[in-house]
């Protein structure tokens, strides 16, 4: 049975369009490259780390230095295009007084590139970490914490110092040390708040736990908040 001419042309057009779309996806190439530095921490009080697109993981340790491992990644329509984008990614660290600033200057095609960081810092160093797109996790940092994501979840564990955690779109989880106290200021515009396993009846909580302690300020526009 033969299809009429117009339906046959429509089917042929859909097949061609589908083939072109699959070809475009098949041609996308993603490349990655490592980047590492070890930097002295003597005289430093703050690490400020910024990436426009990527995850950040910060871990406190007992060495007087900062170890940075980064993964640069880029996606392009061809291997050559991806390589050009990968080569354009720069990572810069510079000391300004007692602050060490780490930056990824925003590339022209930010949606096609990214830099993920894994950083180890002296435990007492204050950390200010920011990403526009990606998750941030901090573990074992005793100094003040300020972590911000435009779009991504945040998590903090074993961090006894004051902290300010903000994300526009993502959940936030804080794991306190056993018996630790805190002064909580938690707000979510859309999501549930739970404190030590108990769900809060509202989307804002201001309370002392464990007799009080360092302030923990959390803000998310869309996501849950859990403090345990």
C-alpha positions in Angstrom: 0.0 0.0 0.0 1.5 3.3 -1.1 1.1 6.5 1.0 -0.2 9.6 -0.7 2.5 12.0 -1.8 2.1 14.7 0.9 2.2 12.2 3.9 5.2 10.5 2.3 7.0 13.9 2.1 6.1 14.7 5.7 7.5 11.4 6.9 10.7 11.9 4.9 11.1 15.4 6.3 10.8 14.1 9.9 13.3 11.3 9.2 15.8 13.9 7.8 15.3 16.2 10.7 15.7 13.4 13.2 18.9 12.2 11.5 20.3 15.8 11.5 19.5 16.1 15.2 21.1 12.8 16.1 24.2 13.7 14.0 24.5 17.1 15.9 24.4 15.2 19.2 26.8 12.6 18.0 29.3 15.3 16.9 29.4 17.0 20.4 32.8 16.4 22.0 33.7 16.9 25.6 37.3 17.1 26.7 38.8 17.4 30.2 42.2 18.3 31.6 43.6 18.3 35.1 45.2 21.3 36.9 47.1 21.2 40.2 48.8 23.7 42.5 50.1 23.6 46.1 50.2 27.1 47.7 51.7 28.2 51.0 49.2 29.2 53.6 51.5 31.2 55.9 50.0 34.6 56.7 46.7 33.8 55.1 43.3 34.3 56.9 40.9 33.8 54.0 40.5 31.7 50.9 38.2 33.2 48.3 37.3 30.8 45.4 35.1 31.6 42.5 34.1 29.5 39.4 31.3 30.5 37.0 30.4 26.9 36.2 31.5 23.9 38.3 31.5 22.1 41.6 33.6 23.0 44.6 34.6 20.6 47.4 36.6 22.0 50.3 38.3 19.8 53.0 40.1 20.9 56.1 43.4 19.3 56.9 46.4 19.8 59.3 49.0 21.0 56.8 50.2 24.7 56.5 49.4 24.7 52.8 46.5 24.8 50.3 46.3 22.0 47.8 44.2 22.6 44.7 43.1 20.0 42.2 40.9 21.2 39.4 39.3 19.6 36.4 38.9 21.8 33.4 36.2 20.7 30.9 34.9 21.9 27.6 32.3 20.8 25.1 32.3 21.7 21.4 30.8 20.7 18.1 34.1 19.0 17.1 37.3 17.9 18.9 39.0 20.9 17.6 36.3 23.3 18.8 36.3 21.6 22.3 40.1 21.8 22.4 40.1 25.5 21.6 37.6 26.1 24.4 39.6 23.9 26.8 42.7 25.9 26.0 40.9 29.2 26.7 40.1 28.3 30.3 42.3 30.1 32.8 42.7 29.5 36.5 44.3 32.3 38.5 45.4 32.5 42.2 46.7 35.7 43.7 47.3 36.8 47.2 45.8 40.2 48.3 46.9 40.9 51.9 45.8 38.0 54.0 43.3 36.8 51.4 44.1 34.2 48.7 41.8 34.7 45.7 41.2 31.9 43.2 39.3 32.9 40.1 38.2 31.4 36.8 37.8 34.4 34.5 34.4 34.0 32.8 34.9 32.6 29.3 32.9 33.8 26.3 30.9 30.6 26.1 30.3 29.9 29.8 27.7 27.3 29.1 30.2 25.1 27.2 33.0 25.1 29.8 33.4 24.5 33.4 36.0 24.0 36.2 35.5 21.7 39.2 37.6 22.2 42.3 38.8 20.0 45.1 40.7 22.1 47.7 42.3 21.1 50.9 42.9 24.0 53.4 44.3 24.5 56.9 41.3 23.8 59.2 41.2 27.3 60.8 41.3 29.2 57.4 38.1 31.1 56.6 36.6 30.0 53.3 34.4 32.0 50.9 33.4 29.7 48.0 31.1 30.7 45.1 29.8 29.1 41.9 27.1 30.3 39.5 26.2 26.7 38.5 27.2 23.7 40.7 27.2 22.1 44.1 29.5 23.1 46.9 30.5 20.8 49.8 32.7 21.6 52.8 34.1 19.2 55.4 36.3 19.7 58.4 36.7 23.4 58.1 36.8 25.1 61.5 37.1 28.7 60.3 34.1 30.9 59.2 32.4 29.6 56.1 30.6 31.5 53.4 29.4 29.4 50.5 27.1 30.5 47.7 25.7 28.9 44.6 23.3 30.4 42.0 22.1 26.9 41.1 23.1 23.9 43.1 22.9 22.2 46.4 25.1 22.9 49.4 26.4 20.6 52.1 28.6 21.1 55.2 29.8 18.6 57.7 32.0 18.7 60.8 32.4 22.5 60.6 32.1 24.1 64.1 32.6 27.7 63.0 30.0 30.3 61.9 28.6 29.8 58.5 26.5 31.5 55.9 25.0 29.3 53.1 23.0 30.6 50.2 21.6 29.1 47.0 18.9 30.2 44.7 17.9 26.7 43.6 19.0 23.7 45.7 18.8 21.9 49.0 21.1 22.7 51.9 22.3 20.1 54.4 24.4 20.8 57.6 25.7 17.9 59.7 26.9 19.1 63.1 29.4 17.3 65.3 27.7 15.3 68.1 26.6 17.5 71.0 27.4 20.7 69.1 25.2 23.8 69.6 24.3 26.5 67.1 22.2 29.6 66.6 20.0 28.9 63.6 18.5 31.3 61.1 17.0 29.2 58.3 14.8 30.3 55.5 13.4 28.7 52.3 10.9 30.2 50.0 9.8 26.8 48.7 10.7 23.7 50.6 10.7 22.0 54.0 13.0 22.7 57.0 14.0 20.0 59.4 16.2 20.3 62.5 17.7 17.3 64.1 15.1 15.1 62.4 12.0 17.2 63.3 10.2 18.9 60.5 9.5 22.6 61.1 5.9 23.8 60.6 7.0 26.9 58.7 9.5 27.8 56.0 11.6 29.9 58.5 13.3 28.8 61.7 15.1 31.0 64.2 16.2 28.9 67.2 19.0 27.8 69.5 20.0 24.2 69.6 22.4 22.5 72.0 22.3 25.6 74.2 23.4 27.9 71.4 26.7 28.4 69.6 28.1 29.8 66.3 25.5 31.3 64.0 24.3 29.2 61.0 22.5 31.3 58.4 20.9 29.4 55.5 18.9 30.9 52.6 17.4 29.0 49.6 14.8 30.2 47.2 13.8 26.7 46.2 14.9 23.6 48.2 14.8 21.9 51.5 17.0 22.7 54.5 18.2 20.0 57.0 20.3 20.6 60.1 21.3 17.4 62.0 
